[in-house]
Amino acid sequence: MNRETVLTQIAADLDELCCNGDRHVGSPGNRRAGEYAGRRMAAAGFAVAKPEFDCIDWEHGEIFLTVGGETVEAFISPYSPACEVAGEFTTAASIEELENGDFAGRIAVLHGALCREQIMPRNFVFYNPEEHQRIIRLMDAKMPLAVVAVTSRNPELAGGQYPFPLFEDGDFDIPSAYLTEEEGRKILSRQGSALALKIASRRIPSKGFNVIGSKAGSDKRKIVFCAHIDAKKNTPGALDNATGVAVLLNLADRLQWYAGKYGIELLAVNGEDYYAAPGQMQYIAVNRESFGRIVLAVNTDVAGYIHGKTSYCCFGCADSVREAVEAAFGDGTQYVPAEPWYQSDHAWFAMHGVPAVAVTSEKFMDLTTEITHTPADSIEKVDIGRIYGITCAMEELIKRLNEQA
């Protein structure tokens, strides 16, 4: 296909992924996106598998929060249970205050150091600091009626969302809400007043699936290209991460007649922006004994931003693989090497001893601070020509790795 035809197809892929409902795990939109990716891979001659896993969808209505009868603007924490509670509240700004405070039968109002970063979900295995686990254990033990968290910004863990939900965890069963520091001051300045909180929400048992397109090579080793197909609820998820999936689909088209030594696997993994990473956990469970056959895992996330270049970095790569990567992404007008970062799916490949490459936008940190995980993550922020360029570089990388074999 000529360049203009390819660009038209990339635009159609992005439109399909971003404009047909939310892609959060377990949602109808997520399933539609997965089915679409599977059809596109199959049309390019890839054998497609869609292994399922259990998950929960979540929907919510309105939230009402008052202190001393005054309305306070707040937001429902994702996956929070519903509640209608009222009474006294106890505040805590540190783990020590949480340990020593009386929260039973009261509403817990958390602020300060306790809320400086999003608490990792109870059962999230890839990154879960002891301090976060301790906070979860204390919340279980203290048995508050509900939690109200005063948060600010935490781009490393929560993206550009402000305020951010302190808890985003379907395994955390205490109703919770979050609010800005300005709204939080209304509560913190009214010690002794009654707090009332009503949350309308429900968890919905659901199913999700990964999409895996495969082409065999002449031996059992393979190169894996991955991108997460899910997005945060209530966001278009264009850069995070429809662009990554568009890379996989465009690469499938390019490899329609592939017949190299290494097998090719296109992995649209489902769960990077979901509290339990179910697609990742399923893939690891199935492939744990065969990670040694993966020559390289290449992950694309938050790529294709209209400003800046595309960046890449290597993890655990042998010199020969690193040379192939640097040669494939050698056009300094388009690509730039970057410092290692770990907030995506290449990290768990590297944790399991698989050489990995991460491809993203040069302005990754700016994007995670202001755009990703927000409604601003729209198609208008994407340069489809950069998606085209990334897939050209990946095709060149495959060629060079096969030549080394």
Residue pairs with C-beta under 8 A, 6 or more apart in sequence:
1 9
1 253
3 388
6 250
6 253
6 388
7 384
7 385
7 388
9 249
9 250
9 253
10 246
10 250
10 384
10 387
10 388
11 384
13 40
13 242
13 245
13 246
13 249
13 250
14 238
14 242
14 243
14 246
14 379
14 382
14 384
15 379
16 33
16 36
17 23
17 33
17 36
17 229
17 237
17 242
17 245
17 246
18 236
18 237
18 238
18 242
18 378
18 379
19 236
19 379
20 29
20 32
20 33
21 27
21 28
21 29
21 32
22 29
22 30
22 231
22 233
22 234
22 235
23 29
23 30
23 33
23 229
23 230
23 231
23 237
23 242
24 30
24 57
24 58
24 230
24 231
24 232
24 233
24 273
24 274
25 55
25 57
25 206
25 208
25 230
25 270
25 271
25 273
25 274
25 278
25 279
26 55
26 56
26 57
26 58
26 204
26 206
26 207
26 208
27 57
27 206
27 233
30 208
30 229
30 230
30 270
31 207
31 208
31 209
33 229
33 245
34 50
34 208
34 209
34 210
34 211
34 229
34 268
34 270
37 211
37 229
37 245
37 248
37 249
37 268
38 48
38 50
38 211
38 213
40 249
40 252
41 48
41 211
41 213
41 248
41 249
41 252
41 266
42 48
42 213
44 213
44 252
44 253
44 255
44 256
45 215
45 256
45 257
46 213
46 214
46 215
46 252
46 255
46 264
46 266
47 213
47 214
47 215
48 211
48 212
48 213
48 214
49 210
49 211
49 212
49 214
50 209
50 210
50 211
50 212
51 209
51 210
51 212
51 282
51 286
52 207
52 208
52 209
53 207
53 208
53 209
53 210
53 270
53 278
53 279
53 281
53 282
54 205
54 206
54 207
54 278
55 206
55 207
55 208
55 271
55 274
55 276
55 278
56 79
56 170
56 203
56 204
56 205
56 206
57 203
57 204
57 206
58 78
58 79
58 170
58 201
58 202
58 203
58 204
58 233
59 201
59 202
59 204
60 76
60 80
60 199
60 200
60 201
60 202
61 200
61 201
62 198
62 200
63 74
63 75
63 76
63 177
63 197
63 198
63 199
63 200
64 71
64 196
64 197
64 198
65 71
65 72
65 73
65 74
65 148
65 177
65 179
65 195
65 196
65 197
65 198
66 72
66 195
66 196
67 89
67 186
67 187
67 190
67 193
67 194
67 195
67 196
68 190
68 193
68 194
70 186
70 190
72 179
72 183
72 186
72 187
73 179
73 180
73 183
74 148
74 177
74 178
74 179
74 183
74 197
75 163
75 165
75 177
75 178
75 179
76 177
76 199
76 201
77 147
77 149
77 165
77 166
77 167
77 168
77 176
77 177
77 178
78 165
78 168
78 233
78 275
79 168
79 169
79 170
79 172
79 203
79 275
80 167
80 175
80 176
80 177
80 199
80 201
81 173
81 174
81 175
81 199
81 201
81 203
82 175
82 199
82 200
82 201
82 202
83 145
83 146
83 175
83 197
83 198
83 199
84 197
84 198
84 199
85 107
85 145
85 146
85 175
85 196
85 197
85 198
86 194
86 195
86 196
86 197
87 105
87 106
87 107
87 145
87 194
87 195
88 106
88 107
88 192
88 194
88 195
89 106
89 107
89 108
89 109
89 148
89 187
89 195
90 101
90 102
90 103
90 106
90 107
90 108
90 109
90 144
91 97
91 101
91 108
91 109
91 110
91 111
91 188
91 191
92 98
92 101
92 103
92 108
92 109
92 110
92 111
92 114
93 110
93 111
93 112
93 113
93 114
94 112
94 113
94 114
95 114
95 131
95 134
95 135
95 138
97 114
98 110
98 114
98 135
98 138
98 139
98 142
99 138
101 108
101 142
103 142
103 143
103 144
104 142
104 143
104 144
105 143
105 144
105 145
106 144
106 145
107 144
107 145
107 146
107 147
107 148
107 195
107 197
108 139
108 142
108 144
108 146
108 147
108 148
109 147
109 148
109 149
109 150
109 184
109 187
109 188
109 195
110 147
110 148
110 149
110 150
110 166
111 149
111 150
111 181
111 184
111 188
112 150
114 135
114 149
115 149
115 150
115 151
115 152
115 166
116 152
116 154
117 154
117 156
117 157
117 158
118 151
118 154
118 157
118 158
118 164
118 165
118 166
118 167
118 168
119 132
119 135
119 136
119 166
119 167
119 169
120 127
120 128
120 129
120 132
120 133
120 157
121 128
121 168
121 169
121 170
121 171
121 172
121 275
121 276
122 133
122 136
122 169
122 171
122 172
123 171
123 276
124 275
124 276
124 277
125 277
125 281
126 277
126 280
126 347
126 348
126 351
127 342
136 172
139 147
139 172
139 174
140 174
144 174
145 175
146 174
146 175
146 176
146 177
146 197
146 199
147 166
147 167
147 174
147 175
147 176
147 177
148 176
148 177
148 178
148 179
148 187
148 195
148 197
149 165
149 166
149 167
149 176
149 177
149 178
149 179
150 163
150 178
150 179
150 180
150 181
150 183
150 184
150 187
150 188
151 163
151 164
151 165
151 166
151 178
151 179
151 180
151 181
152 162
152 163
152 164
152 180
152 181
153 162
153 163
153 164
153 369
154 164
155 365
155 368
155 369
156 343
156 368
157 164
157 343
158 164
158 165
158 373
159 232
159 240
159 368
159 371
159 372
159 373
159 374
160 367
160 368
160 369
160 370
160 371
160 372
160 373
160 374
160 376
161 232
161 373
161 374
162 180
163 178
163 179
163 180
163 181
164 178
165 176
165 178
166 176
166 178
167 174
167 176
168 275
169 275
170 203
170 275
170 276
171 275
171 276
175 197
175 199
177 197
177 199
187 195
208 230
208 270
208 271
208 278
208 279
209 270
209 279
210 267
210 268
210 269
210 270
210 279
210 282
210 283
211 229
211 266
211 267
211 268
211 270
212 265
212 266
212 267
212 268
213 248
213 252
213 265
213 266
214 222
214 263
214 264
214 265
214 266
215 255
215 258
215 263
215 264
216 263
217 260
217 261
217 262
217 263
217 264
218 260
218 261
219 261
219 262
219 263
219 405
220 263
220 293
221 261
221 262
221 263
221 293
221 294
221 295
222 262
222 263
222 264
222 265
222 293
222 294
222 295
223 262
223 263
223 264
223 265
223 294
223 295
223 296
223 297
223 298
223 398
223 401
224 265
224 267
224 294
224 296
224 297
224 298
224 349
224 354
225 247
225 248
225 251
225 264
225 265
225 266
225 267
225 297
225 298
225 299
225 300
225 394
226 248
226 266
226 267
226 268
226 269
226 297
226 298
226 299
226 300
226 345
226 346
226 349
227 241
227 244
227 245
227 247
227 248
227 267
227 268
227 269
227 299
227 300
227 301
227 345
228 241
228 244
228 268
228 269
228 270
228 271
228 272
228 273
228 279
228 301
228 344
228 345
229 241
229 245
229 268
229 269
229 270
230 237
230 241
230 270
230 271
230 272
230 273
230 274
230 279
231 237
231 240
231 241
231 242
231 273
231 377
232 240
232 273
232 373
234 375
235 373
235 374
235 375
235 377
236 242
236 375
236 377
236 378
236 379
237 273
237 377
238 377
238 378
238 379
238 380
238 381
238 382
239 302
239 303
239 304
239 305
239 361
239 367
239 371
239 372
239 377
239 381
239 382
240 273
240 301
240 302
240 367
240 372
240 373
240 377
241 272
241 300
241 301
241 302
242 379
242 382
243 300
243 302
243 303
243 304
243 382
243 387
244 299
244 300
244 301
244 302
244 303
245 268
246 304
246 384
246 387
247 300
247 303
247 359
247 387
247 390
247 391
247 394
248 266
248 267
248 268
248 300
250 387
250 388
250 391
251 266
251 391
251 394
251 395
252 266
254 391
254 395
255 264
255 395
255 398
258 264
258 398
260 398
260 399
260 402
261 402
261 405
262 295
262 398
262 401
262 402
262 405
264 398
267 283
269 279
269 280
269 283
269 345
270 278
270 279
271 277
271 278
271 279
271 280
271 281
272 279
272 280
272 301
272 344
272 345
273 373
280 345
280 348
284 348
284 352
288 352
291 349
291 352
291 353
291 354
292 353
294 349
294 354
294 355
295 321
295 355
295 401
296 317
296 321
296 354
296 355
296 356
296 357
296 401
297 346
297 349
297 354
297 355
297 356
297 357
298 346
298 356
298 357
298 359
298 394
298 397
299 344
299 345
299 346
299 349
299 356
299 357
299 358
299 359
300 359
300 360
300 390
301 344
301 345
301 358
301 359
301 360
302 344
302 360
302 361
302 364
302 367
302 368
302 372
303 310
303 359
303 360
303 361
303 386
303 387
303 390
304 310
304 361
304 382
304 383
304 384
304 386
304 387
304 390
305 361
305 362
305 363
305 367
305 381
305 382
305 383
305 386
306 381
306 382
306 383
307 363
308 361
308 362
308 363
309 333
309 334
309 335
309 336
309 361
309 362
310 329
310 334
310 335
310 336
310 359
310 360
310 361
310 362
310 386
310 389
310 390
311 335
311 336
311 337
311 338
311 359
311 360
311 361
311 362
311 364
312 325
312 329
312 335
312 336
312 337
312 338
312 357
312 358
312 359
312 360
313 337
313 338
313 339
313 340
313 341
313 357
313 358
314 321
314 322
314 325
314 355
314 356
314 357
315 340
315 346
315 347
315 349
315 350
315 355
315 356
315 357
315 358
316 350
316 353
316 354
316 355
316 356
317 325
317 355
317 356
317 357
318 355
320 404
321 355
321 401
321 404
324 397
324 400
324 401
324 404
325 357
325 397
326 337
327 396
327 400
328 393
328 394
328 396
328 397
328 400
329 335
329 337
329 393
329 397
331 389
331 393
334 386
334 389
334 393
335 393
336 362
338 358
338 360
338 362
338 364
340 358
341 358
341 360
341 364
343 368
344 358
344 360
346 356
346 357
346 358
347 356
349 356
350 356
359 390
361 367
370 376
371 377
371 381
